[in-house]
């Protein structure tokens, strides 16, 4: 079919021909069966293209659903919303995909001059298939993130390359571990090293995470009985400050690896930092003795240094760079906390999925 004939048919279908041209064309349709068949095929093709444009609105609807899912809060109620939307999204995506493929099939009936249109339709179908696959994968991830965690603790970042320290007992039964705080939101992590003997675990933020700095300096010198200390952690869904002192140079049952501290802590504090007056890391909170009111324990920071130094560098996904200088020395306590709190996290553990 010539370009002139295509243009003529397009104008006829759109109703924009002059009365004279319209009469001539209808006479040709009657007298030329071959031309009449091509005209009907072109009309079907144009109708299919129009329907394909309408299908784009379905894709936009899917994108809207996807954006709404990304903003859902981490609660059972919001998780239920995801489950409720799942059938709707699946049906809408399937309808859009089938309709687009149907358009491609109709288009393939036409002659070679429509090749460019066929190729464009194929590309759009492939984009639609990829979009549907991505939406379903994101829904799967949202279901995981919106499932209530089985256990929570605390952790803190010790390296600008995204390494986080917590207690081993917090993450030992985990299928997946997320950390979150007000500064960085919710981040997926992987467990890269553990030392059950010292109750220490090293996590790494899974994404390409570059906070540019880490304010924690690890103190190698052991603390003294009566030395003032303070904690930052997540015994609830908000960072909490506590203060006290080192009450014993050993931990539970005279454990030489830990301090006993007179700081009010709860199970959610496990894995959080114990800090001295200069804001340097002195220990890692790892337990509460419920039989003795006010007794809590912290693994000594010297053991953390020992653990980190024992990890082969080639076994880590990224270089583990530690802060060699205390940037908080001489600062007021309030100013120390303002700097530190951005690098203390709520650790959420998920299992049984």
C-alpha positions in Angstrom: 0.0 0.0 0.0 1.4 3.4 -1.0 1.9 6.2 1.5 -0.7 8.3 -0.4 -3.3 5.5 0.1 -2.4 5.2 3.8 -2.9 8.9 4.3 -6.2 8.8 2.4 -7.5 5.9 4.6 -6.4 7.7 7.8 -8.3 10.8 6.8 -11.3 8.7 5.8 -11.3 6.9 9.2 -10.9 10.3 10.9 -13.8 11.8 8.9 -11.6 14.7 7.6 -12.0 14.0 3.8 -13.8 16.5 1.6 -17.2 15.4 0.3 -15.8 15.0 -3.2 -12.9 12.9 -2.0 -15.1 10.8 0.2 -17.4 10.0 -2.7 -14.5 9.0 -4.9 -13.0 6.8 -2.1 -16.3 5.0 -1.4 -16.6 4.3 -5.2 -13.1 2.8 -5.1 -14.0 0.7 -2.1 -17.0 -0.8 -3.9 -15.1 -1.4 -7.2 -11.7 -2.6 -5.7 -12.1 -5.6 -3.3 -8.3 -5.7 -2.7 -8.3 -2.0 -1.7 -11.3 -2.6 0.5 -9.5 -5.3 2.4 -6.4 -3.1 3.0 -8.7 -0.3 4.1 -10.4 -2.5 6.7 -7.0 -3.8 7.9 -5.7 -0.3 8.4 -8.8 0.8 10.3 -8.3 -2.2 12.7 -4.6 -1.2 13.1 -5.5 2.4 14.0 -8.1 1.2 16.4 -5.5 -1.1 18.0 -3.1 1.8 18.4 -5.7 3.8 20.1 -6.5 1.0 22.5 -2.8 0.6 23.2 -2.6 4.2 24.3 -5.4 3.5 26.7 -3.4 0.6 28.1 -0.7 3.1 29.1 -3.1 4.5 31.7 -3.0 1.0 33.3 0.8 1.2 33.5 0.5 4.6 35.2 -2.0 3.1 37.6 0.6 0.3 38.4 3.3 2.9 39.0 1.0 4.7 41.4 0.4 1.5 43.3 4.1 1.0 43.5 4.8 4.5 44.9 2.1 4.0 47.5 3.6 0.7 48.6 7.0 2.4 49.0 5.6 4.8 51.6 3.7 2.3 53.7 4.7 2.3 57.4 6.2 -0.8 59.0 3.0 -1.9 60.8 0.6 -4.9 60.5 -2.1 -2.5 59.3 0.0 -1.3 56.4 1.2 -4.8 55.7 -2.5 -5.8 55.3 -2.9 -3.1 52.7 -0.2 -4.6 50.7 -1.9 -8.0 50.7 -5.2 -6.4 49.8 -3.6 -4.6 46.8 -1.8 -7.7 45.5 -4.8 -9.3 43.6 -5.7 -5.9 42.1 -2.2 -5.2 40.9 -1.8 -8.7 39.5 -5.0 -8.5 37.5 -4.3 -5.0 36.2 -0.8 -6.0 35.1 -2.0 -9.1 33.4 -4.8 -7.3 31.6 -2.4 -4.6 30.4 0.1 -7.3 29.2 -2.5 -9.3 27.3 -4.0 -6.3 25.6 -0.6 -5.0 24.5 0.3 -8.5 23.1 -3.1 -8.5 21.3 -2.3 -5.2 19.7 1.0 -6.6 18.5 -0.7 -9.6 17.0 -3.2 -7.4 15.1 -0.4 -5.2 13.9 1.6 -8.2 12.5 -1.2 -8.8 9.9 -0.3 -5.7 8.0 2.2 -5.2 5.2 5.9 -4.4 5.4 5.5 -0.7 5.4 4.3 -0.9 9.0 7.5 -2.7 10.3 8.6 0.4 12.3 5.3 0.4 14.2 5.6 -3.4 14.9 9.0 -2.9 16.4 7.9 -0.1 18.6 5.0 -2.2 19.9 7.3 -5.0 20.7 9.6 -2.7 22.7 6.6 -1.4 24.6 5.5 -5.0 25.4 8.9 -5.9 26.7 9.0 -2.7 28.9 5.5 -3.6 30.2 6.7 -7.2 31.1 9.7 -5.9 32.9 7.6 -3.3 34.7 5.2 -6.0 35.9 8.1 -8.2 37.1 9.7 -5.3 39.0 6.4 -4.4 40.6 5.8 -8.0 41.9 9.4 -8.1 43.2 9.0 -4.8 45.0 5.7 -6.1 46.5 7.6 -9.1 47.8 10.2 -6.9 49.4 7.5 -4.7 50.9 5.9 -7.7 52.5 9.2 -8.6 54.2 9.8 -5.0 55.4 6.2 -4.7 56.6 6.3 -7.9 58.6 6.7 -7.2 62.3 10.2 -8.0 63.5 10.7 -11.0 65.9 13.3 -9.2 68.0 15.0 -5.8 68.3 18.2 -4.5 69.7 20.7 -1.7 69.1 23.8 -1.2 67.0 26.2 1.5 66.0 28.3 2.4 62.9 32.1 2.2 63.3 33.2 2.8 59.7 32.2 5.2 56.9 32.1 2.2 54.6 28.9 1.0 56.3 29.9 -1.5 59.0 27.7 -1.7 62.1 28.5 -3.5 65.4 25.8 -5.2 67.5 25.5 -8.1 69.9 25.7 -11.6 68.5 22.7 -12.8 70.5 20.6 -10.1 68.9 21.1 -11.5 65.3 22.0 -15.1 65.8 18.6 -16.6 64.7 18.0 -14.0 61.9 16.9 -14.7 58.4 17.3 -11.0 57.6 18.4 -8.0 59.6 17.5 -4.3 59.1 18.7 -1.2 60.8 17.0 2.1 61.1 17.1 5.5 62.7 15.8 9.0 62.0 18.8 10.1 59.9 19.1 7.2 57.4 15.7 5.5 57.6 15.5 1.7 57.1 18.5 -0.1 55.7 19.0 -3.8 54.9 22.2 -5.3 56.2 24.1 -8.6 55.9 26.0 -10.3 58.7 29.6 -10.4 57.7 31.3 -11.7 60.8 30.4 -13.0 64.3 32.3 -13.8 67.5 29.9 -15.7 69.8 32.5 -16.0 72.5 32.6 -12.2 72.9 28.9 -11.8 71.9 29.8 -9.5 69.0 28.6 -9.3 65.4 29.6 -7.2 62.5 26.9 -6.1 60.0 27.3 -4.3 56.7 24.7 -2.1 55.0 23.8 -3.9 51.8 23.3 -0.9 49.6 26.0 1.4 48.3 26.0 3.3 51.5 28.4 6.2 52.1 27.8 8.3 55.2 31.2 9.9 54.6 32.2 9.8 58.3 31.9 7.8 61.5 32.3 9.5 64.8 32.9 6.5 67.0 36.5 6.2 68.3 37.2 2.9 70.1 39.0 3.2 73.4 41.7 0.6 74.0 42.4 1.5 77.7 40.1 -0.3 80.2 37.7 1.8 82.2 37.9 2.3 86.0 35.4 1.5 88.7 33.4 4.7 89.4 34.1 6.2 86.0 31.1 8.0 84.5 29.6 6.5 81.4 26.5 6.9 79.3 24.6 4.9 76.7 22.5 5.5 73.6 20.2 2.8 72.3 16.7 1.7 71.3 14.8 0.0 74.2 11.8 1.4 72.3 11.1 2.9 68.8 13.0 6.0 69.7 16.6 6.6 70.7 17.1 6.8 74.5 19.9 8.2 76.6 21.1 6.8 79.9 23.9 7.6 82.3 25.6 6.0 85.2 29.1 4.6 86.1 31.2 1.5 85.9 30.2 -0.4 89.1 32.5 -3.5 88.6 35.5 -4.3 86.4 34.0 -7.7 85.6 30.6 -8.8 84.3 28.1 -11.5 85.2 29.7 -14.4 87.2 33.1 -12.5 87.2 33.3 -12.5 83.4 36.7 -10.7 82.7 35.4 -9.7 79.2 32.7 -7.4 80.5 32.0 -4.5 82.9 29.0 -4.2 85.2 27.5 -0.8 84.9 24.9 1.1 86.9 23.0 2.4 83.8 19.2 1.9 83.4 19.0 -0.4 80.3 16.5 -2.8 78.8 16.8 -5.7 76.4 16.4 -3.4 73.4 19.7 -1.7 74.5 21.7 -4.9 73.7 24.3 -4.1 71.0 24.3 -0.4 71.8 27.4 1.7 72.7 28.7 2.4 76.2 30.6 5.7 76.1 33.0 7.6 78.4 32.9 11.3 79.2 34.9 12.1 76.1 32.4 10.3 73.8 34.8 7.4 73.1 33.5 3.8 72.9 34.2 2.0 76.1 32.0 -1.1 75.7 29.0 -2.7 74.0 25.8 -3.3 76.1 25.0 -7.1 76.1 22.8 -8.0 79.0 20.7 -7.1 82.0 20.7 -9.1 85.3 17.0 -9.2 86.2 17.6 -10.6 89.7 19.7 -7.6 90.7 17.9 -4.2 90.1 20.1 -1.7 88.2 22.7 -4.3 87.1 23.7 -4.2 83.4 26.7 -5.5 81.6 28.9 -4.4 78.6 31.5 -6.2 76.6 34.8 -4.3 76.9 35.9 -2.2 73.8 39.3 -3.8 73.9 37.7 -7.1 72.9 35.9 -5.4 70.0 39.3 -4.1 68.8 40.7 -7.6 69.1 37.8 -9.1 67.1 38.0 -6.5 64.3 41.7 -7.0 64.1 41.4 -10.7 63.7 39.1 -10.5 60.6 41.1 -11.2 57.4 40.9 -8.1 55.2 40.3 -10.1 52.0 37.2 -11.7 53.6 35.4 -8.4 53.9 33.4 -7.0 51.0 34.7 -3.5 51.7 37.7 -2.0 53.5 37.0 -1.7 57.3 38.3 1.8 58.2 38.2 2.8 61.9 38.2 6.2 63.3 41.7 6.6 64.8 41.1 10.0 66.5 38.3 10.9 68.9 36.5 13.8 67.3 34.3 14.4 70.3 36.9 15.0 73.0 36.3 18.2 74.9 32.8 18.6 73.6 29.8 19.1 75.9 27.7 15.9 76.5 24.7 17.4 74.6 26.9 18.2 71.6 28.4 14.7 71.7 25.0 13.1 71.6 23.9 15.3 68.7 26.9 13.9 66.7 26.6 10.3 67.9 22.8 9.7 67.6 22.9 9.7 63.7 25.1 6.6 63.9 23.2 4.6 66.5 20.5 2.3 65.0 17.6 0.2 66.0 18.4 -3.3 64.9 15.4 -5.3 63.7 15.6 -9.1 63.2 13.3 -11.2 61.1 13.0 -14.9 61.0 10.6 -17.8 60.3 9.8 -16.6 56.7 
